[in-house]
Amino acid sequence: MDFDAPDDFAGAAIDDVASASRETADELARIEAAPLGERSIGYDTLAGRLRAELERSDPSRDV
């Protein structure tokens, strides 16, 4: 990706967040569509993925 201005970087970051939010929303929709007895594994998997993403994005971990 070629960034010509600071706004390009901000726009790309917003697009990344929007894309991640759509992916999470889609995953939640799939979980909710599953039979009740099968949802817990989906929620656990989603929670693990979100936890890992949060840990990778935590600036204090770079110290």
Backbone as numpy.savetxt, mean C-alpha at the origin, in Angstrom:
# Nx Ny Nz CAx CAy CAz Cx Cy Cz
11.95 7.19 -14.94 11.10 8.37 -14.94 11.99 9.60 -14.94
11.73 10.56 -15.77 12.53 11.77 -15.89 11.81 12.91 -15.17
12.46 13.45 -14.15 11.86 14.54 -13.39 12.51 15.85 -13.80
11.71 16.75 -14.34 12.22 18.04 -14.77 12.05 19.12 -13.71
11.11 18.93 -12.81 10.83 19.93 -11.79 10.43 19.24 -10.50
10.58 19.93 -9.37 10.17 19.33 -8.10 8.72 18.86 -8.10
7.87 19.56 -8.83 6.46 19.17 -8.89 6.29 17.80 -9.52
7.20 17.44 -10.44 7.13 16.11 -11.06 7.31 15.03 -10.01
8.26 15.25 -9.08 8.51 14.27 -8.03 7.29 14.15 -7.12
6.72 15.29 -6.74 5.54 15.28 -5.88 4.39 14.58 -6.58
4.22 14.85 -7.86 3.15 14.20 -8.61 3.35 12.70 -8.69
4.60 12.27 -8.88 4.90 10.83 -8.93 4.62 10.19 -7.58
4.98 10.87 -6.50 4.73 10.33 -5.17 3.24 10.20 -4.91
2.48 11.19 -5.32 1.02 11.14 -5.16 0.45 9.99 -5.97
0.95 9.81 -7.19 0.49 8.69 -8.02 0.80 7.36 -7.36
1.99 7.24 -6.74 2.36 6.00 -6.05 1.41 5.72 -4.89
1.10 6.76 -4.12 0.19 6.60 -2.98 -1.20 6.22 -3.47
-1.66 6.88 -4.51 -2.99 6.57 -5.05 -3.04 5.14 -5.56
-1.99 4.71 -6.22 -1.92 3.35 -6.74 -1.93 2.34 -5.59
-1.14 2.62 -4.54 -1.11 1.73 -3.38 -2.47 1.69 -2.70
-3.12 2.84 -2.61 -4.45 2.89 -1.99 -5.46 2.09 -2.80
-5.37 2.17 -4.12 -6.28 1.39 -4.97 -6.03 -0.10 -4.80
-4.74 -0.48 -4.72 -4.41 -1.89 -4.52 -4.95 -2.39 -3.19
-4.80 -1.58 -2.15 -5.30 -1.97 -0.83 -6.82 -2.05 -0.85
-7.47 -1.09 -1.48 -8.93 -1.12 -1.58 -9.40 -2.34 -2.35
-8.70 -2.67 -3.43 -9.06 -3.87 -4.21 -8.88 -5.13 -3.38
-7.78 -5.18 -2.63 -7.54 -6.35 -1.79 -8.60 -6.48 -0.70
-8.97 -5.36 -0.10 -10.04 -5.38 0.91 -11.36 -5.84 0.31
-11.65 -5.41 -0.89 -12.89 -5.83 -1.56 -12.88 -7.34 -1.79
-11.73 -7.89 -2.20 -11.63 -9.34 -2.40 -11.82 -10.09 -1.08
-11.23 -9.55 -0.01 -11.38 -10.18 1.30 -12.85 -10.16 1.72
-13.49 -9.01 1.60 -14.89 -8.88 2.01 -15.82 -9.75 1.18
-15.44 -10.05 -0.05 -16.27 -10.88 -0.91 -16.13 -12.37 -0.58
-15.09 -12.71 0.15 -14.85 -14.12 0.51 -15.83 -14.54 1.61
-16.07 -15.84 1.71 -16.91 -16.32 2.81 -16.31 -15.92 4.16
-17.14 -15.68 5.13 -16.72 -15.19 6.43 -15.58 -16.03 7.03
-15.68 -17.32 6.92 -14.67 -18.20 7.49 -13.31 -18.12 6.83
-13.24 -17.51 5.65 -11.97 -17.42 4.92 -11.35 -16.03 4.98
-12.01 -15.11 5.63 -11.53 -13.73 5.62 -10.31 -13.50 6.50
-10.20 -14.21 7.60 -9.12 -13.91 8.55 -7.75 -14.06 7.92
-7.54 -15.07 7.10 -6.23 -15.23 6.45 -5.96 -14.06 5.50
-6.99 -13.57 4.84 -6.82 -12.41 3.96 -6.45 -11.17 4.74
-7.12 -10.95 5.87 -6.80 -9.79 6.71 -5.38 -9.92 7.27
-5.00 -11.12 7.71 -3.65 -11.32 8.23 -2.59 -11.04 7.16
-2.84 -11.52 5.95 -1.91 -11.30 4.85 -1.79 -9.82 4.52
-2.93 -9.14 4.45 -2.94 -7.71 4.16 -2.21 -6.94 5.27
-2.49 -7.28 6.52 -1.83 -6.60 7.64 -0.31 -6.79 7.57
0.13 -7.99 7.24 1.56 -8.24 7.11 2.19 -7.42 6.01
1.50 -7.33 4.87 2.03 -6.54 3.74 2.10 -5.07 4.11
1.04 -4.55 4.73 1.03 -3.14 5.11 2.09 -2.84 6.17
2.27 -3.77 7.12 3.29 -3.60 8.15 4.69 -3.53 7.52
4.96 -4.43 6.58 6.26 -4.45 5.90 6.48 -3.16 5.11
5.45 -2.68 4.43 5.56 -1.43 3.67 5.83 -0.25 4.61
5.15 -0.24 5.74 5.35 0.84 6.71 6.76 0.81 7.27
7.26 -0.37 7.59 8.61 -0.48 8.12 9.64 -0.03 7.09
9.44 -0.36 5.82 10.37 0.07 4.77 10.34 1.58 4.58
9.19 2.20 4.82 9.06 3.64 4.57 9.39 4.48 5.80
9.68 3.85 6.93 9.95 4.56 8.18 11.34 5.21 8.12
11.40 6.55 8.07 12.70 7.22 7.96 13.61 6.97 9.16
13.06 6.69 10.33 13.89 6.46 11.52 14.68 5.15 11.41
14.28 4.26 10.51 14.98 2.99 10.33 16.27 3.18 9.54
16.44 4.33 8.89 17.63 4.60 8.10 18.79 5.12 8.94
18.54 5.35 10.21 19.57 5.93 11.09 20.61 4.90 11.43
